Each structure stands twice: as structure tokens, then as C-alpha cells.
Amino acid sequence: MALNKKIAIVIPFLSKGGAENVAAKLSKGLSQYYDIYLIVFNAQEISYDYKGVLIDLSIDLSNRKIFYRLRNVTKLIIKLYRTKRLYKIDIAISLGELANIPNILSTGKTIISIRESRFNAHNDLQRRFVNFLIKFLYNSSCVCKIITVSEIIKNQVSRKINKNKLKVIYNPFDFNYIKTLSKEKIEKFNKIFKKGTILINIGRLSLQKGQWYLLRIFAELKTRNKILKLIILGDGELRNKLIDLSNQLGLRTFSIWNSQYKSVDDFDVYFLGFQKNPYNFLIHANLFILTSLWEGFPNVLLEAMGLGIPVISADCLSGPREILAPNTNINYQTDKIEYARFGVLAPCLNKKFLTTEPLTLNETKYVEAIESILKNNKLYKKYKQASIERSKDFAIENIIQQWIKVIDSCN
């Protein structure tokens, strides 16, 4: 390991996102071994603790019109180029497509991280051009190593990218820190947890996360178990649509955006928005449910497992199967309930936004899985222990050592 090696971590933002959270964790873990510089395109909002020197390039990428986007990306590349040279950066690590392309074009030795496979995302002209650009750039000589966050992403991109550069490193988790945060008091919402069985989901309120399925499944569960409560943490473009659906399903719905805090314990569903500390909510849950239609690597699944929460997850691409059933075929997707080694996998759901129609066959399987875990104490305890056991494989101490090996191999 080279002493005083200067490592930059390049990320567009440092707010409310999985890649942003990982960047912050890497900065803390790697700062014990290298001089760390966290280069952020726009640091107006910071949601995560970090270590190292924060460099804000102050580039606004919010305007999506092609002329403004090209102009600002060009300014970004020039600023990044100058920043790397000013601070004499040895290696720049970027996370995600939006960071990877400017990182490569600003030259210098780079390690890039692919968070999800984009090659099959869209087939319009713009997407095909970006795919061509990615393929060309990612294979360039300045890219020392390409990190993917799951085996299935590695397999997908290996058709387009030099296989010798590819390596899987899972996202790091500081479970000691998570456990510490989980002990913080919840002041405004503590009454929610005084009675009842808590199901929880954490994620952006978006098409990708499929929370309308969870609401429909929960509504059916409530007809059988009156003490159930559902907490959803997160915000996003489907916020109003999901709240409306919850009401349409006859569920007593609390929304942090339009409700008062009086009698907060009298509701069935709680939309509590983005919480900087979700772990003191998570620790009180009986079961974590993931209904995502797709993922890159679902961080929140492992955060729940690290706190000993049993999980039921859609067997979507990619991540859940690698986490919960690591010795199975990663390309397989179940069409039934699969009681895997470290959690329960359920059939993947589709993109159709359903409202008050009867449950689909796949939705009924989630109902079956949730009831089976909650009613069978032996099975519940088994998955509670399995969650803790599996989470250890993703502890930040182990993941950081993998990053060190990659960094030091880039001579």
C-alpha cells in the first residue's frame, strides 16, 4: 500500500441516494489508508457524513435541455480536469454513469463503478449513442478497473466491456454505525410502535420501487390481521398517487405532508417521507418488504438485515437473489415463494400501476409469505438470525479491504 496516495471519490451529489451513501462510506473507510478528496458536482445539499476534503465543483446539471446539458457537462469536465491536477490526484474513483463519463474524459488514472446495467435500458437514438459512448470510454486505457455492485451486472456488461477489467465489489455497510443510529429516540412518531405488528418499506416513491403493490398486499393482510401497520419511508414523484391509492383501498392513511401529529397511532399506513436516520424506525419493524421492479444493489435490504429484521423481497434484477440465496443461479427468477437461506424471495412484479382491482396471483403469494413468517415463530426466529449472519459478509471492514487491493493494483 502506497503511503499518502491521493484518492478522489467522484460523485454528482451527496444527498438522498444509494450511490451517494456508498461514496460517503467509502470516504470514511478509505480515509484510514489514503488522503481522500470527495469531489462533488453540486454539494448544495449533503445528507451523509463523510471524511476527507470536500471539493464542490458547483455545476448545475438540473437543466435537461440538450444545449445547456452539453455546455454544463463540458464545464464540468474542464473543472474536474483542473481539480485532479491541482490536488495531484493519483486515482479518481467514480460511482455511476453520470460520474463515470466525466471522470474518464477528464483523464488521469480512474476506477469506475457501475451501479446498474444501462445497455438494455432504452433503445432510442439518445440511449444508443450513450451506450456507444460508454462502451468506447469504459474500454479506454485510463480506466484501470471497472467495479460492478453485483455478479449479474458484471455478466451483463461483460458483453460490451473488457472482462479483465471487471470485478464485483458489493456495497459496504457500517453496521456498528447503523446500530448506534437505531438507538436514537423517535420523538414525533414513537406512539406508532406502542402496539401492533410493523411492516416497513424504505425507498424512493417511484415506479422502480413498486410500492403500489405493497399497499394492495397490505390492504388484503389488514382484512385478516387488524393489528398490522405499514410504514413507508421516502419521497418521490409517485407520492400523491400512492397516498390516494392508500385511501382508495380503505386504509387509514397518515401523510407527513398533510397530517397533524395528534393521535398518530390511529392509522394503518404511515407515509413518513425521507428520514435522515431511518434506522431508528427500522429497528422497531417486524418485517421488511421490498417490492422493487428492478434494483442495482438494494442497500436497504442489507441495512434491515444488519439490524436483525427478517426480509421478504421481490426476486428482481439485480441483487436480492445474490444477497438472500447466494449459492443459486443468479439468472433464475422464481415464480413462487422461495424460502431461501437468508430471506424469502417472491415473484418479480411488473410495471402496471394497479389500484383497486382484485389481487393478482403474484400479489397473493406475497400475502402468503408475509403471513407464514409472522405466524410461524420458529421460522421468524430462523430468518432473524439468518439476516444478522448474512449481513456480516458486507461489513465495511471486509469491503474496504477489497477496495484497497483494487486501488493498489492500479500502478
C-alpha positions in Angstrom: 0.0 0.0 0.0 1.5 3.3 -1.1 1.6 5.9 1.7 -0.1 9.2 1.2 -1.6 8.1 -2.1 -4.2 10.7 -3.1 -7.6 9.2 -3.9 -10.5 11.2 -5.2 -14.1 9.9 -5.0 -16.2 11.5 -7.7 -20.0 11.7 -7.2 -22.6 14.1 -8.7 -24.3 14.8 -5.4 -24.1 13.8 -1.7 -27.8 13.7 -0.9 -30.6 11.1 -0.6 -29.3 8.3 -2.7 -27.7 4.8 -2.6 -24.6 5.7 -4.6 -24.2 8.9 -2.6 -24.4 6.9 0.6 -21.8 4.5 -0.7 -19.5 7.4 -1.6 -19.7 8.7 1.9 -19.0 5.3 3.4 -16.0 4.8 1.1 -14.6 8.2 2.1 -14.7 7.2 5.7 -13.3 3.7 5.2 -10.6 4.6 2.8 -9.5 7.7 4.8 -7.7 5.4 7.2 -5.3 4.4 4.4 -5.2 7.3 1.9 -5.6 11.0 1.5 -9.2 11.3 0.4 -10.8 14.0 -1.7 -14.5 13.9 -2.2 -15.3 15.7 -5.5 -19.0 16.6 -5.8 -20.5 18.2 -8.9 -23.0 20.1 -6.7 -22.8 20.0 -2.9 -25.8 22.3 -2.1 -27.4 19.5 -0.1 -25.5 17.0 2.0 -27.3 14.1 3.6 -24.4 11.8 4.7 -21.4 12.1 7.0 -18.1 11.8 5.1 -14.4 12.1 5.7 -11.7 13.8 3.6 -11.5 17.1 1.8 -14.8 18.1 0.1 -14.5 19.8 -3.2 -17.6 21.3 -4.6 -17.4 21.9 -8.4 -20.7 23.9 -8.2 -22.1 22.7 -11.6 -25.8 22.8 -12.1 -27.0 19.7 -14.1 -30.7 20.2 -13.5 -31.5 21.8 -16.9 -32.1 18.8 -19.2 -32.2 20.7 -22.5 -29.5 19.4 -24.7 -27.7 22.7 -25.3 -27.5 23.5 -21.6 -26.6 19.9 -20.6 -23.7 19.8 -23.1 -22.5 23.2 -22.0 -22.5 22.3 -18.3 -21.0 18.8 -18.9 -18.2 20.5 -20.8 -17.6 22.9 -17.9 -17.8 20.0 -15.5 -15.1 18.0 -17.4 -12.8 21.0 -17.5 -13.2 21.8 -13.8 -12.7 18.1 -12.9 -9.5 18.0 -15.0 -8.1 21.1 -13.3 -9.1 19.8 -9.8 -7.4 16.5 -10.4 -4.2 18.3 -11.3 -4.4 20.9 -8.6 -4.6 18.3 -5.9 -2.3 15.9 -7.7 -4.9 13.0 -7.5 -3.3 9.6 -8.1 -6.6 7.7 -8.8 -10.1 9.0 -9.2 -13.0 6.6 -8.3 -16.4 7.5 -9.7 -19.7 6.0 -8.9 -22.5 5.7 -11.5 -22.8 6.7 -15.2 -23.3 10.4 -14.5 -19.9 10.5 -12.7 -18.0 7.9 -14.7 -18.1 9.6 -18.1 -16.8 13.0 -16.9 -14.2 11.1 -14.7 -12.8 9.3 -17.8 -13.0 12.4 -20.1 -11.1 14.5 -17.5 -8.2 12.0 -18.0 -5.9 10.5 -15.3 -6.0 7.1 -13.8 -9.6 6.1 -13.0 -11.6 3.3 -11.3 -15.3 3.4 -12.3 -18.2 1.8 -10.6 -21.3 0.6 -12.5 -24.3 0.7 -10.3 -26.8 -0.8 -12.8 -26.7 -2.1 -16.3 -27.8 0.6 -18.8 -27.1 -1.3 -22.0 -30.7 -2.6 -22.2 -32.5 0.3 -20.6 -33.8 2.1 -23.7 -33.4 1.8 -27.4 -34.0 5.3 -28.6 -31.3 7.2 -30.5 -30.0 9.1 -27.5 -29.7 5.9 -25.4 -27.9 4.1 -28.2 -25.5 7.0 -28.5 -24.8 6.9 -24.8 -24.3 3.2 -24.9 -21.8 3.5 -27.7 -20.0 6.3 -25.7 -20.0 4.1 -22.6 -18.6 1.1 -24.4 -15.9 3.3 -26.1 -14.9 5.1 -22.9 -15.1 2.2 -20.4 -12.6 0.3 -22.5 -10.1 3.1 -22.7 -6.6 2.7 -21.3 -7.1 5.3 -18.5 -9.7 3.0 -16.9 -7.7 0.7 -14.6 -10.6 -1.3 -13.1 -14.4 -1.4 -13.5 -16.3 -2.3 -10.4 -19.8 -3.7 -10.5 -22.1 -4.0 -7.5 -23.4 -7.4 -8.4 -22.5 -10.5 -10.3 -25.4 -10.2 -12.6 -24.4 -6.7 -13.6 -20.9 -7.9 -14.3 -22.3 -10.6 -16.6 -24.5 -8.1 -18.4 -21.7 -5.6 -19.1 -19.1 -8.2 -19.9 -20.6 -8.5 -23.4 -19.6 -4.9 -24.1 -16.6 -4.3 -21.8 -13.1 -5.9 -21.4 -13.7 -8.8 -18.9 -10.2 -8.5 -17.5 -11.1 -5.1 -16.1 -14.3 -6.2 -14.3 -14.6 -7.0 -10.7 -17.5 -7.3 -8.3 -17.3 -5.4 -5.0 -20.5 -5.3 -3.0 -21.6 -2.1 -1.3 -20.1 -1.5 2.2 -22.2 -1.3 5.3 -21.1 0.2 8.7 -23.3 -1.9 10.8 -21.9 -0.6 14.1 -22.8 2.9 13.0 -26.3 1.7 11.9 -26.9 0.1 15.3 -25.8 3.3 17.1 -28.2 5.4 15.0 -31.0 2.8 15.6 -30.9 3.6 19.3 -31.8 7.3 18.8 -35.2 8.3 20.1 -38.1 8.9 17.8 -39.9 11.9 19.3 -42.8 12.7 17.0 -43.7 9.2 15.9 -42.9 7.0 18.9 -46.6 6.2 19.5 -46.7 4.2 16.3 -44.7 1.5 17.8 -46.5 1.2 21.1 -48.8 -1.6 19.7 -49.3 -3.6 16.6 -47.1 -5.5 14.1 -44.9 -3.3 11.9 -44.2 -3.9 8.2 -41.7 -1.4 6.7 -40.5 -0.3 3.3 -37.8 2.3 2.6 -37.1 3.8 -0.8 -38.0 6.5 -3.3 -41.7 6.7 -4.1 -41.2 5.8 -7.7 -42.1 3.3 -10.5 -38.9 1.4 -9.7 -39.9 0.6 -6.1 -43.4 -0.6 -6.9 -44.9 0.5 -3.6 -48.5 0.4 -5.0 -48.2 -3.4 -4.9 -47.2 -3.2 -1.2 -50.3 -1.1 -0.5 -52.6 -3.6 -2.2 -50.9 -6.6 -0.5 -51.2 -4.8 2.9 -54.9 -4.0 2.4 -55.6 -7.7 1.9 -53.5 -8.5 5.0 -55.4 -6.0 7.1 -58.7 -7.9 6.5 -57.0 -10.9 8.2 -54.9 -9.2 10.8 -56.2 -5.9 12.3 -53.1 -5.1 14.3 -50.8 -4.7 11.3 -49.3 -1.3 10.5 -47.3 -0.3 7.4 -44.5 2.3 7.4 -43.2 3.7 4.2 -40.1 6.0 4.3 -39.1 8.0 1.3 -40.4 10.6 -1.1 -40.7 10.9 -4.9 -42.8 11.5 -8.0 -45.5 9.0 -7.0 -46.1 10.4 -3.6 -49.6 11.8 -4.2 -50.6 8.8 -6.4 -49.6 6.4 -3.6 -51.3 8.3 -0.9 -54.5 8.5 -3.0 -54.4 4.7 -3.6 -53.9 4.0 0.1 -57.1 6.0 0.8 -59.0 4.3 -2.0 -58.1 0.9 -0.5 -59.9 1.9 2.7 -56.7 2.2 4.7 -56.5 4.9 7.4 -53.5 6.8 5.9 -51.2 9.2 7.7 -49.0 11.5 5.5 -46.3 13.7 6.9 -47.0 16.2 4.2 -50.6 17.0 5.2 -51.3 15.5 8.6 -51.0 16.7 12.2 -49.1 14.7 14.8 -52.1 14.2 17.0 -53.3 10.6 17.5 -50.5 9.4 15.3 -51.1 5.8 16.5 -54.6 5.6 15.0 -53.6 4.9 11.4 -52.9 1.8 9.2 -50.4 3.3 6.8 -47.7 5.9 7.5 -46.0 7.9 4.8 -43.2 9.5 6.7 -41.1 10.9 3.9 -37.3 10.9 3.7 -35.7 10.4 7.2 -32.1 11.3 7.6 -32.0 8.5 10.2 -34.2 5.7 9.0 -32.6 3.1 11.3 -34.5 4.1 14.5 -37.7 3.4 12.6 -36.3 0.2 11.0 -35.2 -1.3 14.4 -38.9 -1.4 15.5 -40.2 -3.2 12.4 -41.1 -6.9 12.5 -40.6 -7.4 8.7 -39.0 -5.6 5.8 -40.8 -5.8 2.5 -39.1 -5.0 -0.9 -41.5 -4.8 -3.9 -39.0 -3.2 -6.4 -39.4 -3.9 -10.1 -35.6 -3.7 -10.5 -32.5 -2.8 -8.5 -28.8 -2.3 -9.0 -28.0 -3.4 -5.4 -30.7 -2.8 -2.7 -28.7 -1.3 0.1 -31.8 -1.0 2.3 -32.3 -4.8 2.2 -28.9 -5.3 4.0 -29.4 -2.4 6.3 -32.6 -4.1 7.6 -30.8 -7.5 7.8 -27.9 -5.9 9.8 -30.5 -4.9 12.4 -31.8 -8.5 12.5 -35.1 -7.7 10.6 -36.4 -10.7 8.5 -36.9 -9.7 4.9 -39.2 -10.6 2.0 -38.0 -9.4 -1.3 -39.1 -9.4 -5.0 -36.7 -11.6 -6.9 -35.9 -8.7 -9.3 -32.7 -8.0 -11.1 -30.3 -7.4 -9.6 -29.2 -8.0 -6.1 -31.9 -9.7 -4.0 -31.1 -13.2 -5.1 -27.3 -12.7 -4.6 -28.0 -11.5 -1.1 -30.6 -13.9 0.0 -29.8 -17.1 -2.0 -26.1 -16.7 -2.8 -25.4 -20.3 -3.9 -28.2 -20.4 -6.5 -28.3 -19.4 -10.2 -28.2 -15.6 -10.3 -30.1 -15.5 -13.6 -33.0 -17.5 -12.2 -36.2 -15.7 -11.1 -38.7 -17.5 -9.0 -42.4 -17.7 -9.9 -43.4 -18.9 -6.4 -42.5 -18.2 -2.8 -38.9 -19.3 -2.2 -37.8 -19.7 1.4 -34.1 -19.1 0.7 -31.2 -19.4 3.1 -31.1 -15.8 4.3 -34.6 -14.5 3.5 -37.7 -15.0 1.4 -37.8 -14.3 -2.3 -41.2 -13.7 -4.1 -42.0 -13.4 -7.8 -40.9 -10.2 -9.6 -43.8 -7.8 -10.3 -44.5 -5.7 -13.5 -44.7 -2.0 -14.2 -48.5 -1.8 -14.4 -49.9 0.6 -11.8 -52.8 -1.3 -10.3 -55.4 0.4 -8.0 -58.5 -1.4 -6.5 -58.6 -4.4 -8.8 -58.5 -7.9 -7.2 -55.0 -9.1 -6.3 -53.0 -10.7 -9.0 -51.7 -14.3 -8.4 -48.2 -13.0 -7.6 -49.6 -10.5 -5.1 -51.4 -13.3 -3.3 -48.0 -15.0 -3.0 -46.7 -12.1 -1.0 -49.7 -12.2 1.3 -48.9 -15.9 1.8 -45.2 -15.3 2.5 -45.9 -12.4 5.0 -48.5 -14.4 6.9 -46.2 -17.5 7.0 -43.3 -15.6 8.6 -45.5 -13.7 11.1 -47.5 -16.7 12.2 -44.6 -19.2 12.5 -42.4 -18.1 15.4 -39.7 -20.8 14.6 -39.4 -19.6 11.0 -39.4 -15.9 12.1 -36.5 -16.5 14.5 -34.6 -18.5 11.9 -34.7 -15.6 9.4 -34.0 -13.1 12.1 -30.7 -14.9 12.9 -30.0 -15.5 9.2 -30.3 -11.8 8.5 -27.6 -11.0 11.0 -25.4 -13.8 9.8 -25.6 -12.8 6.1 -25.0 -9.1 6.8 -21.5 -9.8 8.2 -20.3 -10.6 4.7 -21.0 -6.9 3.7 -19.4 -5.3 6.7 -17.4 -2.2 5.7 -14.2 -3.6 7.2 -14.3 -6.5 4.7 -15.4 -4.4 1.7 -12.8 -1.7 2.2 -10.0 -4.3 2.1 -11.3 -5.3 -1.3 -11.2 -1.7 -2.5 -7.6 -1.3 -1.2 -6.5 -4.3 -3.2 -8.0 -2.8 -6.4 -6.6 0.6 -5.7 -3.1 -0.7 -5.1 -3.2 -2.9 -8.2 -3.6 0.2 -10.4 0.1 1.1 -10.7 
